[in-house]
Amino acid sequence: MNVHVNTIEAFLEAVVTELEIPEHRYDQADRSFKSFGAWLHREQSTVRHFDPQVYCQGSFRLGTAIRPLTDEEEYDVDSVCEFRLLTKQQLSPYALKQLLGYEVKAYHDAQNMTKPVREGNRCWILDYADGAQFHMDIVPAIPNSVEQKRLLEAVMYDTRWATTAISITDRRLPNYQQVTDYWPRSNPKGFSDWFASRQLVVLQRRKRAKVESLHRQGIRASVEEMPDFKVKTPLQSAIMILKRHRDNTFARNPDMKPISVIITTLAAHSYENEETISGALFAILQKMDQFIKYDGQNYVIANPTDPYENFADKWQKEPEKADAFFAWLRQARADFYAAAQAVSFQEMADALTPRMGYRLSTRAADRLTGGNRLLRAASGASAAGAATTAPSFANAARQPTRPQGYA
């Protein structure tokens, strides 16, 4: 199949630009973390002697957050409050959550926030004013690095990510109100470090280019201090595209949509430092199901920092979720294959509109043509230059082979 690479690449770049969260949203989230962290360390704080550290997790931390589907939806900003000087032997998960909850409610009142504090299964939720268009989930946690390292060493597993492991709370568990060693585990910092390692070559190169550009503008900056979200890599861009495709595919059945951490993990495993969005996207679509373990009964998508955590654990009790994932993957392969075959921006938009959305696809095409319908419908061959061969996607396997080299 002949594909006008520069054309599809330009179109995907325009799609990502439409999906990107404005930089001020990242700054807004960063200010919120810092403000709440400062609150916990104020002189009157009931928890400051436990050394609480507030930090971001999830898509905002990874740089893969996308705009909400509608202007009415909010940005979901996930955060952790880690009490560095507390241990599991000192209190129950319930007590830890109440400890944080008291300060969350006090902060809410001090900031004159109108929407009430909500309690989630694992977190407290602060809803900001309507104009802010975001809410912040705050998960209470305590360090778990020593136990996690010991656990991984027992099965001769890579321990390089264990130093940032944490234990978190979950009110659905039977031992929630008991002092126990058995807490849910997590490691958002470790996952973020692993994710960065999968794109390190391209990430560092783009950071250096960004810093050099800022220097030419007379702005002081360094590669070390440059946040990952300030530089968009092909891996991050491909994940953003796949997440929006998933959101629209399951718009009428959101309970069945594959969770973001599954898409992110499989995509990062599949990525081999491709330099273009199209190269990364096609590689991910072609290989991502190869990194799912299947023993004939159970699917396993292991947390790269903790092999005991299975991101696909719900697939065992709800096999329709596994079916939904493979059906979505087949559809994504078909849609982006069709877009890659197209020779005009209009044809690309038409191929992707059913699951990327009319507004997004049209805006991406308009961004490249200035809204000129004649240019949008014209063949992209003359503008594209060289052509190459895109992968031919097979149907997603129902029984993936065992992956090698989980790290």
Buried (B, 14 or more C-beta within 10 A) or exposed (E): EEBBBBBBBBBBBBBBEBBBBEEEBBEBBBEBBEEBBEBBBEEEBEBBEBEBBBBBBBBBBBBBBBBBBEEEEEBBBBBBBBBEEBEBEEBBBBBBBEBBBEBBBBBBEEBEBEEEBEEEEBBBBBBBEEEBBBBBBBBBBBBBBEBBBEBBEEEEBBBEBBBBBBBBBBEEBEBBEEEBEEBBBBBBBBBBBBBBBBBEEBBBBBBEEBBEEBEEEEEEBEBEEBEBBBBBBBBBBBBBBBBBBBBBBBEEEEEBBBBBBBBBBBBBBBBBBBEBBBBBBBBBBBBBBBBBBBEEEEBBBBBBBBBEBBBBEEBBEEEEBBEBBBBBBBBBBBBBBBBBBBBBBBBBBBBBBBBBBEEBBBBBBBBBBEEEEEBBBBBBEEBBEEBEEBBEBEEBEEEBEEBEEBE
